[in-house]
Amino acid sequence: MRGLILVLTRRCERRCGFCPQEFIDSDMDAAVVDGAIAQLLPKLPRPRRLKLFGGEPLLRPDLVARAIDAARRVDRDAVVELSTRERGLGALTGKVRGAAGVEIFAGSPRFEARLFPRAVLNVLLAPGEGAVETAARVLRARAAGFSRWNLLPAYLTRWRRDERDALRRRFSGVRLVLEKLARRGDFVEVVNLKRTSSVPLFNDGWVVDADGAVYSSNLALTVAARAHKRRLYLGRVGGGLETASPDGAREVLRRSFPEDLLADTFAVDGILGGFCRELREAGLGEAPADRQARPC
Ligand code: SF4
């Protein structure tokens, strides 16, 4: 398994138009948080990664803090990712702010990145924007203190051919920004270079839903996959778990979304993949230990 993902709550008040998730008024019990981490985190290869997910996990800062404590008890070097669109820091406890190894994946550039040097900005690339605007956006993100970016083309969305061509130019513009920054000795990390998944957008791993059910992909949390998520079901926290089928997520994706929407999704994912290959060849987008990205 590649990681452990805890769905601390199925609630979110934002309702972003592009979000495929199914929202339910359901939060994880503290006992499930503890049980899932104790049972599953030790089984992951190092470095162990725990992702705190939702909904909006910061609706339950008590569970966020609890999960960090539980992960530290199992492995003090485990990396804890917190995926949030929360703008203010009010809901973040001091524990989250001070904890080593906690990586915030922020959905908004207004997030106070300077307080979290390991914060990652999710840079959403929707159709319709030009290369200059995208380059300006990532430059503003750098100026706001983000030295780690996760580039996310809008998936499960229609992309016309001209919009896909424009996406290639937008990635070229991002590459020019990375080159410019690198010439100044400022190495921004593109976290996409280190991540793989069997399907675009969704994560493989042990995904523990708020009710304690364990799935092999967070695709199981979407409205569209509701009728097919049984194919991703592995068992429950505290019990034995089945082995995930290697093709399970791809099969559920195929059954859950229209063919033309998936064709566009795989096309833009391929464009992202090409961009990542070019970065690797050019030695860009990674922050080696001796050239760590520095706070702005
Ligand atoms: S879970 Fe995230 S993407 Fe979905 S509606 Fe909430 S903030 Fe938006």
Residues whose N, C-alpha, C, O or C-beta is under 5 A from the ligand:
A	BS01	SF4	C12 R14 R15 C16 C19 G55 E56 R85
